[in-house]
Amino acid sequence: MRVRAASVHPDVWHVVSGRPYVLRLMGAGFSKPKNPIPGTDMAGIVESVGGSVTRFRPGDPVFGETVVTFQWVNGGAFAEYVSVHHELLARKPDNITFEQAASVPTSGFIALLNLRGLNQLRPGQKVLINGGGGGVGSLALQITKAHGAHVTAVDSTSKLDMLRSLGADEVIDYTREDFTRRGVRYDLIFDVPGNHPFSACRRALTPDGRYVLIGHEHFGASGKRVFGLVPYFLSLMVLSRFVKQLRGPGLPMPTKKDAMAVLRNLLEVGKITPIIDSTYHLSDVREAFRHMIEDELHGKVILTVVDAV
Ligand SMILES: NC(=O)c1ccc[n+]([C@@H]2O[C@H](COP(=O)([O-])OP(=O)(O)OC[C@H]3O[C@@H](n4cnc5c(N)ncnc54)[C@H](OP(=O)(O)O)[C@@H]3O)[C@@H](O)[C@H]2O)c1
């Protein structure tokens, strides 16, 4: 693949910083990253294909993830060229830019993975997306909206207009209001920051509702350097034996090929609009990281590889 654009997102930070340390035992590399080149998703042009590949030809515009397994490894996308398994790719829809396409694969896969059972969602059911203005949340917002849900999105003051433009029926400013104390109950809470304990979120769930935690380390600000959120996830797994609101839909994980096909279709028909905060040249990757970690974002941070065009 000749890379045109790649996205900078929190999972890239996890591998580059090596935090929380437990992730180093999960394949990222113990004393340093196994693969020195970061980046897990990108959009670009097929340069050449292996002998058995029939889905794509040189010159095809495509987008996708560069890692076959989970996101906590360096995938080599921050480069001019990267080798990618063809099943991780889909043809880029004509109605979006390479930058927009590069912003979707990793966040979109995390969203779809955690929205399994979406077809069980009935039109008009109430969904709350906590952290709806971020990479994963903004896609979860649009995907659940596309399934007919009534979506409430929670994020900071300056992102509320963006949330409305993405289709949120209601917005909540987390700096002013605590969604767990509004007296409103939701059928699904999709929680990216995980800033409320489950006991509080449960107050805002219907008896048959479901709680899905995505989890965010806030670039080390959570202070959990060694195990990160892993102990909290494990405690929720144990609790799920007794609390049905924590149980998954019992469906297999989607393959990345299937997820890319779903995302491509939603992009092509305009049900997902990726929002770009800013673009940096590949050589300014350090500044792109600083911006993601320190500033308030309104969309994704993208690296472009202009020289390769
Ligand atoms: N569970 C899984 O399957 C899985 C798999 C892989 C990765 N992950 C994790 O998923 C996360 C993905 O995050 P992302 O890309 O969506 O991050 P992101 O782009 O940083 O978005 C997080 C959003 O949450 C907002 N937020 C922060 N504090 C909040 C609060 N108290 N209440 C409501 N919203 C708040 C942020 O706004 P501000 O600007 O105000 O901070 C931001 O808009 C990563 O941390 C990654 O490690 C999960």
The ligand as a MOL file (V3000), in Angstrom:
LIG
                    3D

  0  0  0     0  0            999 V3000
M  V30 BEGIN CTAB
M  V30 COUNTS 48 52 0 0 0
M  V30 BEGIN ATOM
M  V30 1 N -13.1370 -1.7550 24.8590 0
M  V30 2 C -12.5590 -2.0610 23.7080 0
M  V30 3 O -12.9500 -2.9940 22.9970 0
M  V30 4 C -11.3930 -1.2460 23.2470 0
M  V30 5 C -10.5400 -1.7490 22.2780 0
M  V30 6 C -9.4990 -0.9580 21.8590 0
M  V30 7 C -9.3250 0.2920 22.4070 0
M  V30 8 N -10.1440 0.7470 23.3720 0 CHG=1
M  V30 9 C -10.0040 2.0920 23.9750 0
M  V30 10 O -11.0130 2.8840 23.4090 0
M  V30 11 C -10.6420 4.2280 23.6090 0
M  V30 12 C -11.0770 4.9610 22.3550 0
M  V30 13 O -11.2170 6.2450 22.6130 0
M  V30 14 P -11.4720 7.3330 21.4980 0
M  V30 15 O -10.5970 7.0890 20.3360 0
M  V30 16 O -12.9120 7.5090 21.2630 0 CHG=-1
M  V30 17 O -10.8940 8.5420 22.3740 0
M  V30 18 P -11.0760 10.0610 22.2030 0
M  V30 19 O -11.1290 10.3800 20.7510 0
M  V30 20 O -10.0400 10.6920 23.0750 0
M  V30 21 O -12.5390 10.3430 22.7880 0
M  V30 22 C -12.8670 10.3540 24.1380 0
M  V30 23 C -13.9940 11.3640 24.3030 0
M  V30 24 O -14.4940 11.2910 25.6330 0
M  V30 25 C -14.6230 12.6400 26.1060 0
M  V30 26 N -14.6020 12.6890 27.5620 0
M  V30 27 C -13.5340 12.8250 28.3980 0
M  V30 28 N -13.9620 12.8390 29.6660 0
M  V30 29 C -15.3070 12.7020 29.6230 0
M  V30 30 C -16.3050 12.6620 30.6190 0
M  V30 31 N -16.0090 12.7660 31.9170 0
M  V30 32 N -17.5950 12.5180 30.2250 0
M  V30 33 C -17.9140 12.4230 28.9160 0
M  V30 34 N -17.0020 12.4810 27.9290 0
M  V30 35 C -15.7100 12.6100 28.2820 0
M  V30 36 C -13.4470 13.3480 25.4950 0
M  V30 37 O -13.6280 14.7470 25.5580 0
M  V30 38 P -12.5430 15.7470 26.1690 0
M  V30 39 O -11.9990 16.5060 25.0050 0
M  V30 40 O -13.3200 16.6230 27.0740 0
M  V30 41 O -11.4880 14.9420 26.8900 0
M  V30 42 C -13.4950 12.7860 24.0870 0
M  V30 43 O -14.3940 13.5070 23.2750 0
M  V30 44 C -9.1490 4.2660 23.8140 0
M  V30 45 O -8.8080 4.6990 25.0960 0
M  V30 46 C -8.7420 2.8280 23.6150 0
M  V30 47 O -7.6590 2.4400 24.4180 0
M  V30 48 C -11.1930 0.0090 23.7840 0
M  V30 END ATOM
M  V30 BEGIN BOND
M  V30 1 1 1 2
M  V30 2 2 2 3
M  V30 3 1 2 4
M  V30 4 1 4 5
M  V30 5 2 4 48
M  V30 6 2 5 6
M  V30 7 1 6 7
M  V30 8 2 7 8
M  V30 9 1 8 9
M  V30 10 1 8 48
M  V30 11 1 9 10
M  V30 12 1 9 46
M  V30 13 1 10 11
M  V30 14 1 11 12
M  V30 15 1 11 44
M  V30 16 1 12 13
M  V30 17 1 13 14
M  V30 18 2 14 15
M  V30 19 1 14 16
M  V30 20 1 14 17
M  V30 21 1 17 18
M  V30 22 2 18 19
M  V30 23 1 18 20
M  V30 24 1 18 21
M  V30 25 1 21 22
M  V30 26 1 22 23
M  V30 27 1 23 24
M  V30 28 1 23 42
M  V30 29 1 24 25
M  V30 30 1 25 26
M  V30 31 1 25 36
M  V30 32 1 26 27
M  V30 33 1 26 35
M  V30 34 2 27 28
M  V30 35 1 28 29
M  V30 36 1 29 30
M  V30 37 2 29 35
M  V30 38 1 30 31
M  V30 39 2 30 32
M  V30 40 1 32 33
M  V30 41 2 33 34
M  V30 42 1 34 35
M  V30 43 1 36 37
M  V30 44 1 36 42
M  V30 45 1 37 38
M  V30 46 2 38 39
M  V30 47 1 38 40
M  V30 48 1 38 41
M  V30 49 1 42 43
M  V30 50 1 44 45
M  V30 51 1 44 46
M  V30 52 1 46 47
M  V30 END BOND
M  V30 END CTAB
M  END
